[in-house]
Amino acid sequence: MKPRIRLVAGPGGVRAEGEGQARLGHALGADPLAGGPPPEGVFAAWNWDGERLLVRTDRYGMHPLYYRSDANSLTLSPDPLALLRPGEHAALDHDALAVFVRLGFFLAEDTPFAAIRALPPAATLTWTRDGPRLDAPALPVPGPADLTRGEAVDGFIDLFRASVARRLPARPYDLPLSGGRDSRHILLELCRQGAPPRLCVSGAKFPPDPGADARVAALLAGHLGLPHRTVGRPRSQFHAERAAGPAQGMGTLDGAWALPLLSFLRRRSGLWYDGLGGGELAQNPSIELIRKNPYDATDPPGLADRLLTAGRTGGHVEHLLGPRTRGLWSRERARARLVRELTRHADAPLPLGSFFFWNRTRRSIALAPFTLGGGQALIHTPYLDHALVDHLASVPGRFLVDGTFHDQALHKAFPEHAGLGFAAAVPQRHGLVLVGHRLAYLTRLLGHTLHSGRGWWHSRDRVLQRLLAAGRGPGAPQRVSRLQPLALYLLQLESLAAGRTP
């Protein structure tokens, strides 16, 4: 059960329900509720002293925390579903969902529910019986620094080393290791500073992932003389996503594959390192999309349209929307909401890199470690060190857009490992294995509908019927593959909005 506090002002004073104080995540060496700029770390915290509620979030708002406020009450929790009242028919935020069903993540402080908002980055929220006050600075979006490429790379290496030095482990730990750059850099730097993990552990993802993450991670661990283990993926993607969606507050379509890995880490020591932010800041996984769609300050709607087309479901989502949702969650509505968010990043050296960091990283990728990972775990995030983020966020875009910046830093800092490739270079596996996996997902979805969730078949927008219809015609396998997780999400969301168990 996630912590929650509800405060209601009445004629006799303030009635408080739930936990009067909470410390979530980890603030590095400081009280998260002290005055001044937020300390290092990923955290959210609150304290109710009987007269005043004080709430603060970390500099980047990475630890999820949500609030709901009306004329005389405020409710707060890291779980937005805990802010829904029993049996309530909750209004949805249609602008937010118009974007989500196409991109797969929410923007800024949006949630699926009109009455519930995420706390912003570096926020201070206070509440008394007179009502709430929310203070949050504008996003720190710096312009490009006057750096050469060599200076930018050297600054990355030096600041990352200082970040890891501030986060050296106080007890034995296991390190999640993928075949990518972010966790590799963490591992190599920890070993350089004399603090290797006792075990490197990788998770297995769902098809069409080729399994290269674990193979490359095992090679690297072997080079370092460290043991390596691969934790298997969930047996059923459907059942994993059915659990992971509500567990992450219906904030993302991702994260389900990591359930066994995070469970393993929690059971072992409850201390690990996460590469959160490294991708978007140092070598963006969407760099090809960014290159093809350079930020044009004269045409934000055009850029928004291209991002919506290239999003997680892209044009496929139209097959899943009925007459009602096609209007409520229209592309025009999504474009208008997306344009408002894109303009906040216009002055960044790489505007779309900044956009993805403050939205996809913060509102989607961060959810798995800080919700599925469990509230008691100590999770170090060295790429979110304040000085390092300030540096990477100001690296001139021309040094980032070729997609080799993190490679250059790794190869310069650790030349002895420069010959080991990355998992991203291995093509995904398609064919009969993927077809069988998708059929198993659909079978389980329909089986659950018949035995436990019969209301799903009669959903207001006939989501299942539309998903089945999308399985006909040219391009059906890819279309259904993109739409199955979203169909499950929409069915669960409809149940939640109607006050039922998802």
C-alpha positions in Angstrom: 0.0 0.0 0.0 1.4 3.4 -1.1 1.4 6.2 1.5 -1.4 8.7 1.3 -2.6 11.8 3.2 -5.9 13.5 2.9 -6.7 16.8 4.6 -10.2 18.2 4.9 -10.9 21.6 6.4 -14.2 22.0 8.2 -15.9 24.2 10.8 -14.2 22.3 13.6 -10.7 22.4 12.1 -8.7 20.1 9.8 -9.3 16.4 9.6 -6.2 14.4 8.6 -6.4 10.9 7.3 -3.4 8.7 6.4 0.3 9.3 6.9 1.3 12.6 8.4 4.8 12.4 7.0 6.5 10.5 4.3 10.0 10.3 2.8 10.0 8.7 -0.6 13.1 7.8 -2.7 16.4 9.1 -1.5 17.8 12.6 -0.9 21.5 12.6 -0.8 23.0 13.9 2.4 20.3 16.4 3.2 16.7 16.9 4.5 14.4 17.0 1.5 12.1 19.3 3.3 14.7 21.8 4.3 14.6 25.2 2.7 16.7 26.2 -0.3 17.3 24.4 -3.6 16.4 20.7 -3.7 19.3 18.4 -2.6 20.8 15.7 -4.9 18.8 12.6 -5.3 15.4 11.4 -6.5 12.8 12.0 -3.8 9.4 13.3 -2.8 8.5 14.1 0.8 5.8 15.7 2.9 5.1 16.6 6.5 1.9 17.6 8.2 2.4 19.4 11.6 -1.3 19.8 12.4 -1.5 23.3 10.9 0.5 23.2 7.7 1.4 20.6 5.1 4.8 21.0 3.4 5.6 19.0 0.3 8.7 19.0 -1.9 9.9 17.2 -4.9 13.4 16.6 -6.4 15.0 18.9 -8.9 13.8 16.9 -11.9 10.5 15.7 -10.5 11.5 12.1 -11.2 10.0 10.5 -8.1 6.2 10.3 -8.8 4.0 12.2 -6.5 0.4 13.3 -7.3 -2.1 15.6 -5.7 -5.8 16.4 -5.9 -7.2 19.6 -4.5 -10.7 21.2 -4.2 -12.2 24.0 -2.2 -11.6 22.6 1.2 -9.4 19.5 0.8 -6.2 18.1 -0.5 -5.1 14.5 -1.1 -1.5 13.5 -1.9 0.1 10.1 -2.8 2.8 8.6 -5.0 -0.1 6.5 -6.4 -2.6 8.6 -8.4 -5.1 5.8 -8.2 -5.1 6.2 -4.4 -6.6 9.7 -5.1 -9.7 8.2 -6.7 -12.6 8.0 -4.3 -14.4 4.6 -3.8 -17.1 4.2 -6.4 -16.3 7.5 -8.0 -17.0 8.1 -11.7 -13.9 10.1 -12.4 -13.6 12.6 -15.3 -10.8 12.0 -17.7 -8.3 14.5 -19.0 -9.0 14.3 -22.8 -6.2 16.6 -23.9 -3.7 14.4 -21.9 -5.1 11.2 -23.3 -5.1 12.4 -26.9 -1.3 12.7 -26.6 -0.9 9.5 -24.5 -2.7 7.1 -26.9 -0.3 8.2 -29.6 3.1 8.7 -27.8 2.7 6.3 -24.9 3.6 8.9 -22.2 2.0 11.9 -20.5 3.3 15.5 -20.8 4.4 17.8 -18.0 2.0 17.3 -15.0 -0.8 15.6 -17.0 -2.5 12.4 -15.8 -5.4 10.4 -17.2 -7.7 12.0 -14.7 -8.9 15.6 -14.9 -8.8 16.2 -11.1 -5.3 14.7 -10.5 -2.0 16.3 -11.3 1.6 15.3 -10.9 3.8 17.6 -8.7 6.2 19.6 -10.9 10.0 19.4 -10.7 11.6 21.2 -7.8 8.1 22.0 -6.4 7.2 23.2 -3.0 3.5 22.7 -2.2 2.1 24.1 1.1 -1.5 23.6 2.3 -3.4 25.1 5.2 -7.1 25.3 5.9 -7.0 28.4 3.7 -6.0 26.3 0.7 -3.0 25.2 -1.3 0.0 27.1 -2.6 2.2 25.6 -5.3 5.6 27.1 -6.1 7.6 25.6 -9.0 10.3 27.2 -11.0 10.4 27.2 -14.8 12.2 24.3 -16.4 15.9 24.9 -16.4 16.5 24.8 -20.1 19.9 26.3 -20.8 21.2 27.5 -24.1 24.3 26.0 -25.7 27.6 26.4 -23.8 30.7 27.7 -25.5 32.5 24.3 -25.6 34.6 22.4 -28.1 33.7 18.7 -28.6 36.7 17.6 -26.6 35.8 19.9 -23.7 32.2 18.6 -23.8 33.4 15.0 -23.7 36.0 15.6 -21.0 33.4 17.4 -18.9 31.1 14.5 -19.2 33.8 12.0 -18.0 34.9 14.2 -15.1 31.5 15.1 -13.8 30.2 11.5 -14.1 33.2 10.4 -12.0 32.4 13.0 -9.4 28.7 11.9 -9.5 29.5 8.2 -8.9 32.0 9.2 -6.1 29.1 10.9 -4.3 27.1 7.8 -4.6 29.5 5.0 -3.6 27.7 2.0 -2.0 27.7 1.6 1.7 27.0 -2.2 1.5 27.2 -5.0 -1.0 24.9 -4.5 -4.0 23.9 -6.0 -7.3 24.0 -4.0 -10.5 21.4 -4.1 -13.2 23.4 -4.3 -16.4 22.1 -4.1 -20.0 24.0 -4.2 -23.3 23.7 -0.5 -23.6 25.8 2.5 -22.7 24.3 3.9 -19.5 24.6 0.9 -17.2 28.0 0.0 -18.7 29.4 3.5 -17.9 28.1 3.1 -14.3 29.7 -0.3 -13.9 33.0 0.7 -15.3 33.2 3.8 -13.1 32.2 1.9 -10.0 34.9 -0.7 -10.7 37.4 2.1 -11.4 36.6 3.6 -8.0 37.1 0.3 -6.2 33.4 -0.5 -5.6 32.4 -3.4 -8.0 29.1 -5.1 -7.5 28.9 -8.6 -6.2 26.7 -9.6 -9.1 25.7 -8.1 -12.5 22.1 -9.0 -13.4 20.2 -8.5 -16.6 16.5 -8.8 -17.4 15.0 -10.5 -20.5 12.5 -8.5 -22.5 9.5 -9.5 -24.6 9.8 -10.4 -28.3 10.8 -9.0 -30.8 13.8 -8.2 -28.5 16.6 -10.5 -29.6 18.1 -11.1 -26.1 21.3 -9.2 -27.0 21.2 -7.1 -23.8 21.9 -10.1 -21.6 24.5 -11.6 -23.9 26.5 -8.3 -24.2 26.2 -7.7 -20.5 27.5 -11.1 -19.7 30.6 -10.5 -22.0 31.3 -7.3 -20.2 31.0 -8.8 -16.8 33.3 -11.6 -17.9 35.9 -9.1 -19.0 35.8 -7.6 -15.5 35.8 -11.0 -13.7 32.4 -10.4 -12.2 29.5 -13.0 -12.0 26.5 -12.4 -14.2 23.0 -13.7 -14.1 20.0 -13.2 -16.4 16.5 -13.1 -14.8 13.8 -14.5 -17.1 11.0 -12.4 -18.4 7.5 -12.7 -17.2 5.8 -15.8 -18.6 2.8 -13.8 -19.9 3.2 -10.3 -21.3 -0.6 -9.8 -20.9 -0.6 -10.7 -17.2 2.6 -8.6 -16.6 1.1 -5.5 -18.2 -2.2 -6.0 -16.5 -0.3 -5.8 -13.2 2.2 -3.1 -14.2 -0.2 -0.6 -15.5 -2.2 0.1 -12.3 1.0 -0.4 -10.2 2.5 2.5 -12.2 -0.6 4.7 -11.8 -1.7 4.2 -15.4 1.2 6.5 -16.4 2.9 4.4 -19.0 2.6 1.4 -21.3 6.2 0.3 -20.4 7.9 -1.4 -17.6 6.2 -4.8 -17.4 9.2 -6.7 -18.6 11.2 -5.5 -15.6 8.9 -6.9 -12.9 11.0 -10.1 -12.3 14.3 -8.1 -12.4 13.1 -5.5 -9.9 11.7 -8.2 -7.7 15.0 -9.9 -7.7 16.9 -6.7 -6.8 14.4 -5.9 -4.0 14.9 -9.4 -2.4 18.7 -9.2 -2.5 19.8 -5.9 -0.9 17.4 -3.2 -1.9 20.4 -1.1 -3.2 21.1 -0.7 -6.9 22.1 1.9 -9.6 19.8 3.0 -12.4 20.9 4.7 -15.7 17.8 7.0 -15.7 18.4 10.1 -17.8 21.6 8.9 -19.4 20.0 8.1 -22.8 18.0 11.3 -23.3 20.9 13.5 -22.0 24.0 11.9 -23.5 23.0 9.8 -26.5 19.3 9.9 -27.2 17.7 6.6 -28.3 15.4 8.7 -30.6 18.3 10.5 -32.2 17.4 9.3 -35.7 13.9 10.7 -35.2 15.5 13.9 -33.9 17.8 14.2 -37.0 14.9 13.7 -39.4 12.7 16.2 -37.5 14.9 19.2 -36.6 13.2 21.7 -34.3 11.6 24.4 -36.3 10.5 27.3 -34.1 8.4 28.7 -37.0 6.3 25.5 -37.3 5.6 23.8 -34.0 2.3 22.3 -35.3 4.2 20.6 -38.1 6.8 19.2 -35.8 4.0 18.0 -33.4 2.3 16.2 -36.3 5.5 14.4 -37.3 6.0 13.3 -33.7 2.5 12.0 -33.4 2.9 10.0 -36.6 6.2 8.6 -35.4 4.9 7.8 -31.9 4.4 4.5 -30.2 1.1 3.8 -31.9 1.3 6.4 -34.7 -1.5 6.2 -37.1 -2.5 2.7 -35.9 -4.4 4.2 -32.9 -7.2 5.4 -35.2 -8.2 1.7 -35.6 -8.8 1.5 -31.8 -10.8 4.7 -31.3 -14.6 4.7 -31.7 -16.8 7.7 -32.7 -16.8 9.1 -29.2 -13.0 8.8 -28.4 -12.1 9.8 -32.0 -13.5 13.2 -31.1 -12.4 13.5 -27.5 -8.9 12.3 -28.2 -8.6 13.7 -31.7 -5.3 14.3 -33.4 -6.0 18.0 -33.5 -6.4 18.0 -29.7 -3.2 16.0 -29.3 -1.4 18.4 -31.6 -2.5 21.5 -29.7 -1.4 20.0 -26.3 1.9 18.8 -27.8 2.7 22.2 -29.3 2.3 23.9 -25.9 4.9 21.5 -24.4 7.3 21.7 -27.3 7.6 25.4 -27.1 9.0 25.1 -23.5 12.1 23.5 -25.0 12.7 25.9 -27.9 15.8 27.4 -26.4 17.6 24.1 -25.5 20.7 23.2 -27.6 18.8 20.0 -28.7 15.1 20.9 -28.2 13.7 17.4 -28.8 16.4 15.9 -26.5 15.2 18.3 -23.8 11.5 17.4 -24.6 12.1 13.7 -24.2 14.1 14.1 -21.0 11.5 16.2 -19.2 8.5 14.1 -20.5 9.3 10.6 -21.6 12.1 10.0 -19.1 10.4 11.8 -16.2 6.8 10.7 -16.8 7.3 7.2 -18.2 10.7 5.6 -17.8 11.2 6.8 -14.2 8.0 5.0 -13.1 9.4 1.4 -13.2 12.2 1.9 -10.7 10.3 4.1 -8.3 7.0 2.3 -8.3 7.7 -1.3 -9.3 11.0 -1.2 -7.6 9.4 -0.7 -4.2 9.3 2.2 -1.8 12.1 1.0 0.5 14.8 0.5 -2.1 17.8 2.8 -2.3 18.3 3.6 -6.0 21.2 5.7 -7.1 20.8 7.7 -10.3 24.2 9.1 -11.2 23.2 10.7 -14.5 20.8 12.9 -12.5 23.6 14.6 -10.6 22.9 18.3 -10.8 26.2 19.4 -12.1 26.3 16.6 -14.7 22.8 17.4 -15.9 23.6 21.1 -16.2 26.6 20.2 -18.3 24.9 17.6 -20.6 21.9 19.9 -21.1 24.1 22.6 -22.4 26.3 20.6 -24.8 25.8 22.1 -28.2 23.3 20.2 -30.3 25.8 19.6 -33.1 27.9 17.4 -30.8 24.8 15.3 -29.9 22.9 14.9 -33.2 25.4 12.4 -34.8 24.5 10.0 -32.0 28.1 9.2 -30.9 28.6 11.5 -27.9 28.3 8.8 -25.2 30.4 6.4 -27.2 33.2 8.9 -27.4 33.1 9.5 -23.6 33.1 5.8 -22.9 35.9 5.0 -25.3 38.1 7.8 -24.0 37.5 7.0 -20.3 37.8 3.2 -20.7 39.7 2.5 -24.0 40.3 -1.1 -22.9 36.6 -1.9 -23.5 36.1 0.1 -26.7 36.0 -3.0 -28.8 32.8 -4.4 -27.1 29.7 -3.4 -29.1 26.3 -2.5 -27.9 23.1 -4.5 -27.9 21.3 -1.8 -29.9 23.3 -2.9 -33.0 21.6 -6.4 -33.0 18.4 -6.5 -35.1 15.1 -7.5 -33.6 13.7 -10.9 -34.2 10.5 -11.2 -36.1 8.8 -14.1 -37.8 6.9 -17.0 -36.2 8.2 -16.4 -32.7 6.7 -13.0 -32.6 3.5 -14.1 -34.2 3.1 -16.8 -31.6 3.8 -14.4 -28.8 1.2 -11.9 -30.1 -1.4 -14.6 -30.5 -0.7 -15.7 -26.9 -1.3 -12.2 -25.7 -4.6 -11.9 -27.6 -5.7 -15.3 -26.3 -5.1 -14.4 -22.7 -6.8 -11.0 -23.2 -9.9 -12.7 -24.6 -9.7 -15.4 -22.0 -9.6 -12.9 -19.2 -12.6 -11.1 -20.7 -14.6 -14.3 -20.8 -13.8 -15.4 -17.3 -13.1 -12.4 -15.1 -13.6 -9.1 -17.0 -16.8 -9.7 -18.9 -17.6 -6.0 -18.8 -14.6 -5.5 -21.1 -16.5 -7.0 -24.0 -19.2 -4.4 -23.5 -16.8 -1.5 -23.1 -18.3 1.8 -24.1 -16.1 2.2 -27.1 -16.0 -1.5 -28.1 -12.2 -1.6 -27.7 -11.9 -5.4 -28.0 -14.1 -5.6 -31.1 -12.0 -2.8 -32.7 -8.7 -4.6 -31.8 -10.0 -7.8 -33.5 -11.0 -5.8 -36.5 -7.5 -4.3 -36.7 -6.2 -7.8 -37.2 -7.6 -7.9 -40.7 -6.0 -6.5 -43.8 -2.5 -5.5 -44.9 -0.1 -4.7 -42.1 -2.2 -6.4 -39.5 0.6 -8.1 -37.5 2.5 -4.8 -36.8 -0.8 -3.0 -36.2 -2.1 -5.4 -33.6 1.3 -5.7 -32.0 1.3 -1.9 -31.4 -2.3 -1.8 -30.3 -2.6 -4.7 -27.9 -1.0 -3.0 -24.8 -3.0 0.2 -25.5 -6.2 -1.8 -25.8 -5.6 -3.4 -22.4 -4.7 0.1 -21.0 -8.0 1.6 -22.3 -10.1 -1.3 -20.8 -8.4 -0.9 -17.4 -8.8 2.9 -17.6 -12.5 2.6 -18.4 -13.0 0.4 -15.3 -11.1 2.8 -13.1 -13.0 5.8 -14.3 -16.2 4.0 -13.5 -15.1 3.2 -10.0 -14.5 -0.5 -10.6 -11.4 -2.7 -10.1 -9.3 -2.6 -13.4 
